[in-house]
C-alpha cells in the first residue's frame, strides 16, 4: 500500500515489525528485498510522490564551509525515490583495496567487514538499478571492443580497461512503486517526516519513531526495529536531533555522529593529449553486450596505491569548460544556456566555475553574448547534435548518460575524481536555525587535508609518468594547472559519506558491521552514511549492495 499520510486517515499510532525511514534508493531497495518475508513493514517518506519546492526547503543547510561546497539540497530530493529522481546513473563497485586497512589514510581508514561480504550483493544491486550484469572490464562487458581506453601504455601503475556502467537512470520511486503497492505487508506513507527516533530503557533499545504530518499532527509508529535510510546528511541530522533520552543524540556518546563527512574531490587537473589513431581510441560511451551504456576511465592501480601510499583516484577525458565561451562550440554554449535543466551532477560543476569565466568576460551581457554568438554561428552543427540527443537521451528509456564531444585535436581536460581520508574534523552538525517543522537545519563543515591534496597530486604525477613511457598518450600538468585546480576544486556534492560510520567498536564508529547502532538495539543505518571510507567510486551501487546485505540480516534475525 502507498498512501499520502495527510489524506489516508492515518491513526495516531501504528505498529510494525520494521520501520524504514526514507524511500530513496536504500529505503526502497530494503523494502523490496523484504517484500517476500513475513515482516510487517512501514516505510515513511517525508516527501510526496511529486517534487515540491516547499518540501525541498527542509533540506536547505543553515551554513556550509567552504563556499565551494555549495548548498546540500541541490543533489538531494525530498520525494518518493529520493535522489534517484535526479541522479546520473553511474554505477561503479568498490574494489578489494577499499576494504583493506590503509594506515596511510589515517587511523580510521578501516572497514569492519570484508570485500566479499559486499561484493556478493553487487549482482542484485545492479539488477535493482537496471545497470546490467556485474561485468566491469572491457574484455568481458564489451566483447567486440575489448581494448583499453588508449593503446600502447605499458605501465602497471594505470589501468585503462575498466568500465563504469550506467543505470537508465532508474528512478526507484517510479520503478518500484507498483511492487511496493502490491505487497500487503508493506505500508508506505508519503508526506510523513520523521523528526524523532523513540527509544526505551534509557535509550538502550529502539521503540519506534515519531512522524510529523502536514497540519502539525504527530503519528507514532511502534516497532522493535528501525532502519534509517535517509542519506548521509539527514541520517546525522536525525540522530543528533533525537535527544529525548540521550542528550547528545543517539549513537553520539563519543561525539562521532556527523563526523568523518566525506565527498569526492573533483576538478580539472591537467590536459590529456592522445596521439594514437582515432580508431584505436575508446573515449566515448559504448553499449555493452546487454545494452548498457558503459565508459572506460583511467584508474590509478591498487598496486600503485599501496606502493606509494595513495588514495583511490581516476581521471576521465572531459570536454572543454562549458562555462567559458572561448571554446567556440555551439553545443557547449547551448548546454550552458540551459544548465538549470541539466542533471545536477553536471550543473553543479558548471555553477562552481561560472564566476571565474564571468570575470574574464568583464560583464554579464558580454558573457551571455559570447555564448549566443557560438550558438548562432554553429547552428547547423547544433541542429544535428540536438536531433541525436533527442533520440538517444530525451525520448529514450535508457538514456545516453551525458555529452562527450570528440575533439579534432585529440586534446581533453583531465577530470579528476579522488578519495579523501576519513577526517573527524570534517563534519555535519546542527545549527540554531530551524525548518518549518521545527527540525534544526544542518551546518556543513567539509574539509580537505593537506595530505589529501598531496595524494591527489602524487597520484596524477604517477599517471603522467606512466603515459610518458608511451607514444600514444600524455598527461601534462603545469604549475598553473595545479594552482587553478587548488583554487577551483569542488566536492562531488551529491556524495554524502561516512557520517554514521560502521566500525568494530564504538570507539571509532557509530554502528557495527551489520549497521546496528552501538548502544541502541534494533536501530540500523542503511546507505553511504555507514561507509567508513569513500573510495573513488560513486556510492550508489555499493550502498545498494550494503543495504541488501542488511536486508538479508534482518530477514534472518528474530523479530
C-alpha positions as CSV (number, residue, x, y, z in Angstrom):
1,X,0.0,0.0,0.0
2,X,1.1,3.5,-0.8
3,X,-0.8,6.5,0.6
4,X,-0.3,10.1,1.4
5,X,-0.1,10.4,5.1
6,X,-2.2,13.6,5.2
7,X,-5.1,12.1,3.4
8,X,-5.1,8.5,4.4
9,X,-6.9,8.7,7.7
10,X,-3.6,7.7,9.4
11,X,-4.2,6.9,13.1
12,X,-2.2,8.4,15.8
13,X,-0.4,5.1,16.4
14,X,0.7,2.3,14.2
15,X,2.6,-0.9,14.9
16,X,5.0,-2.8,12.7
17,X,7.9,-5.3,12.9
18,X,10.1,-2.9,11.0
19,X,10.1,0.8,10.2
20,X,12.1,2.1,7.2
21,X,12.7,5.9,7.4
22,X,13.2,7.2,3.9
23,X,12.1,6.0,0.4
24,X,15.2,6.7,-1.7
25,X,17.5,4.1,-3.2
26,X,18.4,2.4,0.1
27,X,14.9,2.5,1.6
28,X,13.1,1.2,-1.4
29,X,15.8,-1.4,-2.1
30,X,15.4,-2.7,1.5
31,X,11.6,-2.8,1.3
32,X,11.7,-4.7,-2.0
33,X,14.3,-7.1,-0.7
34,X,12.0,-7.9,2.3
35,X,8.7,-8.0,0.4
36,X,8.5,-11.8,0.4
37,X,9.3,-12.2,4.2
38,X,6.6,-12.3,6.9
39,X,7.7,-8.9,8.3
40,X,5.1,-6.2,8.7
41,X,6.9,-3.1,7.3
42,X,6.0,0.6,7.5
43,X,8.0,2.9,5.2
44,X,7.9,6.6,6.0
45,X,8.9,9.1,3.3
46,X,9.0,12.8,4.2
47,X,8.3,14.0,0.6
48,X,5.4,13.4,-1.7
49,X,5.0,11.5,-4.9
50,X,5.9,14.6,-6.8
51,X,8.7,17.1,-6.3
52,X,7.7,20.1,-4.2
53,X,9.9,23.2,-3.6
54,X,8.2,23.6,-0.2
55,X,9.2,20.1,0.8
56,X,12.7,20.6,-0.7
57,X,13.3,23.6,1.5
58,X,13.6,21.3,4.5
59,X,16.9,20.1,3.1
60,X,18.5,23.5,2.9
61,X,21.5,23.9,5.2
62,X,21.9,26.8,7.6
63,X,25.6,27.2,6.5
64,X,28.3,25.4,4.6
65,X,32.0,25.7,4.6
66,X,33.9,26.2,2.3
67,X,31.7,28.3,0.0
68,X,32.7,26.0,-2.9
69,X,30.8,23.1,-1.3
70,X,27.5,24.7,-2.3
71,X,24.0,24.1,-1.0
72,X,23.5,20.5,0.1
73,X,19.9,20.5,-1.2
74,X,21.0,20.7,-4.8
75,X,21.5,16.9,-5.3
76,X,19.1,15.5,-2.7
77,X,15.4,15.3,-3.3
78,X,12.7,15.1,-0.7
79,X,10.4,13.0,-2.8
80,X,9.4,9.3,-3.3
81,X,12.5,7.8,-4.9
82,X,14.8,10.4,-3.3
83,X,17.9,11.4,-5.1
84,X,17.4,8.7,-7.7
85,X,14.9,11.1,-9.3
86,X,17.9,13.3,-10.4
87,X,21.0,11.1,-10.4
88,X,23.2,10.5,-13.4
89,X,23.1,6.7,-13.1
90,X,26.8,6.0,-12.8
91,X,27.4,2.5,-11.2
92,X,30.9,1.5,-10.1
93,X,31.7,-1.1,-7.5
94,X,34.2,-0.6,-4.7
95,X,37.4,-2.7,-5.0
96,X,39.1,-5.1,-2.6
97,X,41.7,-2.3,-1.7
98,X,38.8,-0.1,-0.4
99,X,38.2,-2.7,2.4
100,X,41.9,-3.1,3.3
101,X,43.4,-1.4,6.3
102,X,45.3,1.5,4.8
103,X,47.2,3.3,7.6
104,X,48.5,5.9,5.2
105,X,44.9,7.3,5.1
106,X,44.9,7.8,8.8
107,X,43.8,5.7,11.8
108,X,40.2,5.4,10.7
109,X,40.6,4.0,7.2
110,X,39.2,0.6,8.0
111,X,36.0,-1.4,7.3
112,X,34.8,-4.0,9.9
113,X,33.7,-6.3,7.0
114,X,35.5,-7.9,4.1
115,X,35.1,-7.0,0.4
116,X,33.4,-10.4,-0.4
117,X,30.6,-9.7,2.1
118,X,29.5,-6.7,0.0
119,X,30.5,-8.0,-3.5
120,X,28.2,-10.9,-3.1
121,X,25.3,-8.4,-3.3
122,X,26.5,-6.4,-6.4
123,X,24.6,-8.6,-8.9
124,X,21.3,-7.9,-7.2
125,X,22.2,-4.3,-6.7
126,X,22.9,-3.9,-10.4
127,X,19.6,-5.6,-11.2
128,X,17.7,-3.1,-8.9
129,X,19.5,-0.2,-10.6
130,X,18.8,-1.7,-14.0
131,X,22.5,-1.4,-14.9
132,X,23.0,-4.9,-16.3
133,X,25.5,-7.7,-15.5
134,X,28.3,-7.4,-12.9
135,X,31.0,-7.0,-15.5
136,X,33.4,-4.1,-15.1
137,X,36.2,-4.9,-17.5
138,X,36.1,-4.2,-21.2
139,X,37.0,-7.7,-22.3
140,X,34.0,-9.2,-20.6
141,X,31.4,-6.5,-21.0
142,X,32.4,-5.3,-24.5
143,X,33.5,-8.5,-26.3
144,X,33.5,-6.7,-29.6
145,X,35.6,-3.8,-28.2
146,X,37.8,-5.3,-25.5
147,X,40.8,-2.9,-25.8
148,X,41.9,-0.2,-23.3
149,X,41.0,3.4,-23.4
150,X,44.2,4.1,-25.3
151,X,46.7,1.5,-26.7
152,X,50.4,1.5,-26.1
153,X,50.6,2.3,-22.4
154,X,52.6,-0.5,-20.7
155,X,52.9,0.8,-17.2
156,X,51.4,-1.3,-14.3
157,X,50.5,2.0,-12.5
158,X,47.5,2.7,-14.6
159,X,44.5,0.5,-15.6
160,X,42.8,1.5,-18.8
161,X,40.3,-1.3,-19.5
162,X,38.0,-0.9,-16.5
163,X,34.4,0.4,-17.3
164,X,31.7,2.2,-15.4
165,X,28.1,1.1,-16.1
166,X,25.1,3.4,-16.2
167,X,21.6,2.9,-15.0
168,X,18.7,4.1,-17.2
169,X,19.0,6.2,-14.9
170,X,16.4,4.4,-12.8
171,X,14.0,6.5,-10.6
172,X,13.4,4.0,-7.7
173,X,10.2,5.7,-6.8
174,X,8.6,5.3,-10.2
175,X,10.1,1.9,-10.9
176,X,9.2,0.1,-7.7
177,X,6.0,1.9,-6.8
178,X,3.8,-0.9,-8.1
179,X,5.9,-3.6,-6.5
180,X,5.5,-1.9,-3.1
181,X,1.9,-1.1,-3.5
182,X,1.1,-4.7,-4.3
183,X,2.7,-6.1,-1.2
184,X,0.1,-6.4,1.6
185,X,2.7,-6.4,4.3
186,X,4.3,-3.1,3.3
187,X,2.6,0.2,4.1
188,X,4.4,3.2,2.6
189,X,3.3,6.7,3.6
190,X,4.4,9.8,1.8
191,X,4.3,13.2,3.5
192,X,5.4,11.7,6.8
193,X,8.5,13.4,8.1
194,X,10.2,11.6,10.9
195,X,11.6,14.1,13.4
196,X,12.4,11.8,16.3
197,X,13.6,8.3,17.0
198,X,11.9,7.0,20.1
199,X,13.7,4.6,22.4
200,X,13.1,2.6,25.7
201,X,15.3,1.5,28.6
202,X,17.1,4.8,28.7
203,X,18.0,4.6,25.0
204,X,19.3,1.1,25.1
205,X,16.7,-0.2,22.5
206,X,14.6,1.4,19.8
207,X,10.9,1.7,20.3
208,X,9.8,3.4,17.1
209,X,9.6,6.8,15.5
210,X,7.6,10.0,15.6
211,X,6.5,11.4,12.3
212,X,5.2,14.9,11.7
213,X,2.4,15.2,9.2
214,X,1.1,18.3,7.4
215,X,-1.0,20.3,9.8
216,X,1.5,19.6,12.6
217,X,-0.2,16.3,13.6
218,X,2.1,13.7,15.1
219,X,2.0,10.0,14.4
220,X,3.9,7.4,16.3
221,X,4.9,4.1,14.7
222,X,5.9,1.5,17.3
223,X,8.5,-1.1,16.2
224,X,11.3,-3.1,17.6
225,X,13.5,-2.4,14.6
226,X,14.0,0.9,12.7
227,X,16.3,1.5,9.7
228,X,17.4,5.0,8.8
229,X,17.7,5.2,5.1
230,X,17.8,8.9,4.8
231,X,21.2,9.7,3.2
232,X,24.5,10.8,4.7
233,X,23.3,14.3,5.9
234,X,19.8,13.5,7.0
235,X,20.8,10.4,9.0
236,X,23.2,12.5,11.0
237,X,20.6,15.2,11.5
238,X,18.0,12.8,12.8
239,X,20.4,11.0,15.1
240,X,21.7,14.3,16.6
241,X,18.1,15.7,17.0
242,X,16.8,12.6,18.8
243,X,17.8,13.8,22.3
244,X,14.8,12.7,24.4
245,X,16.8,10.0,26.3
246,X,20.3,10.8,25.0
247,X,21.1,14.5,25.4
248,X,24.0,14.3,22.9
249,X,21.9,12.5,20.4
250,X,21.5,8.8,19.6
251,X,24.8,7.0,18.9
252,X,26.7,10.1,19.9
253,X,28.1,9.4,23.3
254,X,31.6,9.6,21.9
255,X,30.8,12.6,19.7
256,X,31.1,10.7,16.4
257,X,27.8,11.2,14.7
258,X,28.2,13.7,11.8
259,X,32.0,13.4,11.9
260,X,34.1,11.9,9.1
261,X,31.9,13.6,6.5
262,X,33.4,12.7,3.1
263,X,32.6,13.6,-0.5
264,X,34.9,13.1,-3.5
265,X,37.4,15.6,-4.6
266,X,36.8,16.8,-8.1
267,X,38.2,19.3,-10.6
268,X,40.1,19.6,-13.8
269,X,43.8,18.9,-13.4
270,X,46.0,19.0,-16.5
271,X,45.4,18.1,-20.1
272,X,45.2,14.7,-21.8
273,X,46.6,14.5,-25.3
274,X,46.2,11.4,-27.4
275,X,48.4,10.7,-30.4
276,X,47.2,7.2,-31.3
277,X,45.0,6.9,-34.4
278,X,41.4,8.0,-33.7
279,X,40.0,4.5,-34.5
280,X,42.1,2.9,-31.7
281,X,40.9,5.4,-29.0
282,X,37.9,4.4,-26.9
283,X,36.9,7.6,-25.2
284,X,33.2,7.8,-25.7
285,X,30.3,5.8,-24.4
286,X,29.7,2.3,-25.8
287,X,26.9,-0.2,-25.3
288,X,27.7,-3.5,-23.5
289,X,26.6,-6.9,-24.7
290,X,23.4,-6.4,-22.6
291,X,22.7,-3.0,-23.9
292,X,24.1,-0.9,-21.0
293,X,25.9,2.4,-21.6
294,X,29.5,2.0,-20.4
295,X,32.6,4.1,-20.5
296,X,36.3,3.5,-19.7
297,X,38.3,5.6,-17.3
298,X,41.9,6.0,-16.2
299,X,42.4,4.3,-12.8
300,X,45.4,4.5,-10.6
301,X,46.1,0.8,-9.9
302,X,45.8,-0.7,-6.5
303,X,49.4,-1.8,-6.7
304,X,50.5,1.8,-7.2
305,X,48.2,3.0,-4.3
306,X,49.8,0.5,-1.9
307,X,53.4,1.2,-3.0
308,X,53.1,4.9,-3.0
309,X,50.6,5.3,-0.1
310,X,48.0,6.9,-2.2
311,X,44.2,7.1,-2.2
312,X,41.7,6.0,-4.9
313,X,41.8,8.2,-8.0
314,X,40.5,8.2,-11.5
315,X,40.8,10.5,-14.5
316,X,38.4,10.9,-17.3
317,X,38.8,12.8,-20.6
318,X,36.4,15.7,-20.5
319,X,35.2,18.3,-22.9
320,X,36.3,22.0,-22.8
321,X,34.8,24.0,-19.9
322,X,31.2,24.6,-20.7
323,X,31.0,28.0,-18.9
324,X,33.9,29.6,-20.9
325,X,32.6,30.7,-24.3
326,X,36.1,30.8,-25.6
327,X,35.7,27.2,-26.7
328,X,33.5,28.5,-29.6
329,X,31.5,25.3,-29.6
330,X,27.8,25.7,-30.2
331,X,26.8,22.6,-28.3
332,X,28.8,23.6,-25.2
333,X,27.3,27.1,-25.3
334,X,23.8,25.7,-25.7
335,X,24.4,23.4,-22.7
336,X,25.5,26.4,-20.6
337,X,22.4,28.4,-21.5
338,X,20.1,25.6,-20.4
339,X,22.3,24.5,-17.5
340,X,19.4,24.8,-14.9
341,X,17.7,21.9,-16.6
342,X,20.7,19.6,-16.7
343,X,21.2,16.8,-14.3
344,X,22.5,18.4,-11.1
345,X,25.6,16.1,-11.1
346,X,26.8,18.2,-14.1
347,X,25.1,21.5,-13.5
348,X,26.8,21.8,-10.1
349,X,30.2,21.8,-11.6
350,X,29.2,24.5,-14.2
351,X,27.8,26.7,-11.5
352,X,31.0,26.4,-9.4
353,X,33.2,27.5,-12.4
354,X,30.9,30.2,-13.7
355,X,32.3,33.0,-11.5
356,X,35.8,32.7,-12.9
357,X,34.6,32.7,-16.5
358,X,32.4,35.8,-15.9
359,X,35.4,37.7,-14.6
360,X,37.3,37.0,-17.9
361,X,34.4,38.4,-19.9
362,X,34.0,41.6,-17.8
363,X,30.2,41.9,-17.8
364,X,27.1,39.9,-17.7
365,X,25.9,41.0,-21.1
366,X,29.2,40.2,-22.8
367,X,29.3,36.8,-21.1
368,X,26.0,35.7,-22.5
369,X,26.5,37.4,-25.8
370,X,29.6,35.3,-26.4
371,X,27.6,32.1,-25.8
372,X,24.8,33.3,-28.1
373,X,27.3,34.1,-30.8
374,X,28.6,30.5,-30.6
375,X,25.1,29.1,-30.9
376,X,24.2,31.3,-33.9
377,X,27.4,30.7,-35.8
378,X,27.3,26.9,-35.2
379,X,23.6,26.5,-35.8
380,X,23.8,23.6,-38.3
381,X,26.1,21.5,-36.1
382,X,23.9,22.3,-33.1
383,X,20.8,21.1,-35.0
384,X,22.4,17.8,-35.9
385,X,23.5,17.3,-32.3
386,X,20.1,18.2,-31.0
387,X,18.4,15.6,-33.2
388,X,20.7,12.9,-32.0
389,X,20.3,14.0,-28.4
390,X,16.5,13.9,-28.6
391,X,16.7,10.3,-30.0
392,X,19.3,8.9,-27.5
393,X,18.5,10.9,-24.4
394,X,15.2,12.8,-24.3
395,X,12.9,10.1,-25.7
396,X,15.0,7.0,-24.9
397,X,14.1,4.9,-21.8
398,X,17.8,4.0,-21.4
399,X,19.4,7.4,-21.8
400,X,22.8,8.4,-23.1
401,X,24.4,9.4,-19.8
402,X,26.0,12.7,-20.8
403,X,27.5,14.7,-23.5
404,X,31.0,13.7,-24.7
405,X,32.4,15.6,-27.7
406,X,35.4,14.3,-29.6
407,X,38.0,17.0,-30.1
408,X,39.6,17.1,-33.5
409,X,42.9,18.0,-31.8
410,X,42.5,14.9,-29.5
411,X,43.2,17.2,-26.5
412,X,40.9,17.0,-23.5
413,X,40.9,18.5,-19.9
414,X,41.6,15.7,-17.4
415,X,38.8,15.5,-14.9
416,X,39.9,14.1,-11.6
417,X,37.8,12.2,-9.1
418,X,39.6,11.3,-5.9
419,X,39.1,9.7,-2.5
420,X,39.7,11.7,0.7
421,X,40.8,10.4,4.0
422,X,38.2,9.9,6.8
423,X,38.7,13.1,8.8
424,X,36.9,13.6,12.2
425,X,37.1,17.3,11.8
426,X,35.1,17.2,8.6
427,X,31.5,17.1,9.9
428,X,27.8,17.7,9.9
429,X,26.4,19.5,12.9
430,X,23.1,21.0,14.0
431,X,22.6,24.8,13.8
432,X,20.3,27.0,15.8
433,X,18.2,27.7,12.7
434,X,15.1,25.5,12.3
435,X,12.9,24.5,9.3
436,X,9.1,24.8,9.0
437,X,8.6,21.6,11.0
438,X,10.9,22.7,13.8
439,X,13.8,20.5,12.9
440,X,17.3,22.1,13.3
441,X,19.0,22.8,10.0
442,X,22.4,21.4,9.5
443,X,25.7,23.2,9.3
444,X,28.3,21.6,6.9
445,X,32.0,21.8,7.5
446,X,33.7,19.9,4.7
447,X,37.5,19.7,5.0
448,X,40.3,18.6,2.7
449,X,43.6,18.0,4.4
450,X,47.0,18.8,3.1
451,X,47.6,15.1,2.9
452,X,44.5,14.7,0.6
453,X,45.9,17.3,-1.7
454,X,49.4,15.7,-1.7
455,X,47.9,12.3,-2.5
456,X,46.0,13.6,-5.5
457,X,49.0,15.5,-6.9
458,X,51.3,12.5,-6.4
459,X,48.8,10.2,-8.0
460,X,48.4,12.4,-11.0
461,X,52.1,12.6,-11.3
462,X,52.3,8.8,-11.4
463,X,49.8,8.7,-14.2
464,X,51.8,11.4,-16.0
465,X,55.0,9.3,-15.8
466,X,53.1,6.2,-16.9
467,X,51.9,8.0,-20.1
468,X,55.3,9.5,-20.7
469,X,56.6,6.0,-21.4
470,X,54.2,5.6,-24.4
471,X,54.0,7.3,-27.7
472,X,50.2,7.3,-27.8
473,X,49.2,9.5,-24.9
474,X,50.5,12.1,-22.5
475,X,49.2,14.0,-19.5
476,X,50.6,17.5,-19.0
477,X,50.1,19.2,-15.7
478,X,51.6,22.7,-15.4
479,X,52.1,24.6,-12.2
480,X,49.4,26.9,-13.4
481,X,47.0,24.0,-13.8
482,X,47.8,22.8,-10.2
483,X,47.1,26.2,-8.8
484,X,43.9,26.5,-10.8
485,X,42.8,23.1,-9.5
486,X,43.6,24.0,-5.9
487,X,41.5,27.2,-6.3
488,X,38.5,25.7,-8.1
489,X,38.3,22.1,-6.8
490,X,34.9,21.1,-5.5
491,X,33.4,18.2,-3.8
492,X,31.1,15.9,-5.7
493,X,28.2,17.4,-3.7
494,X,25.8,14.5,-4.0
495,X,28.1,12.0,-2.4
496,X,27.5,12.4,1.4
497,X,29.5,9.7,3.0
498,X,30.6,8.5,6.5
499,X,28.6,10.5,8.9
500,X,27.4,7.4,10.9
501,X,30.2,5.1,10.1
502,X,30.4,1.4,10.8
503,X,33.3,0.1,12.9
504,X,34.4,-2.7,15.1
505,X,33.7,-0.9,18.3
506,X,32.0,2.3,19.5
507,X,35.4,3.9,20.0
508,X,35.7,4.6,16.2
509,X,32.2,4.3,14.8
510,X,28.5,4.8,15.2
511,X,27.2,1.4,14.1
512,X,28.5,-2.2,13.9
513,X,29.3,-4.4,11.0
514,X,25.5,-5.1,10.5
515,X,24.7,-1.4,10.6
516,X,23.1,-1.6,14.1
517,X,23.7,1.4,16.3
518,X,26.1,0.9,19.2
519,X,24.2,1.3,22.4
520,X,20.7,1.2,20.8
521,X,19.4,-2.2,20.0
522,X,17.3,-2.5,16.9
523,X,18.3,0.8,15.3
524,X,20.1,0.4,12.0
525,X,21.8,2.6,9.4
526,X,21.4,2.0,5.7
527,X,23.3,3.8,3.0
528,X,26.5,5.7,2.5
529,X,26.3,7.3,6.0
530,X,27.6,3.9,7.2
531,X,30.7,3.8,4.9
532,X,33.9,4.1,6.8
533,X,35.8,5.2,3.6
534,X,34.6,6.6,0.4
535,X,36.8,5.0,-2.3
536,X,36.8,6.9,-5.6
537,X,33.6,5.3,-6.8
538,X,30.1,6.9,-6.8
539,X,28.5,5.4,-3.7
540,X,25.1,4.3,-5.1
541,X,25.9,0.8,-6.2
542,X,27.8,0.0,-3.0
543,X,25.1,1.5,-0.8
544,X,22.6,-0.7,-2.6
545,X,24.7,-3.8,-2.0
546,X,25.3,-2.9,1.6
547,X,21.5,-2.3,2.1
548,X,20.7,-5.7,0.5
549,X,23.2,-7.3,2.9
550,X,21.4,-5.6,5.8
551,X,18.1,-6.9,4.4
552,X,19.4,-10.4,4.5
553,X,20.4,-9.9,8.1
554,X,17.0,-8.5,9.1
555,X,15.2,-11.4,7.4
556,X,17.2,-13.9,9.4
557,X,17.2,-12.2,12.7
558,X,14.5,-13.0,15.2
559,X,11.7,-10.4,15.5
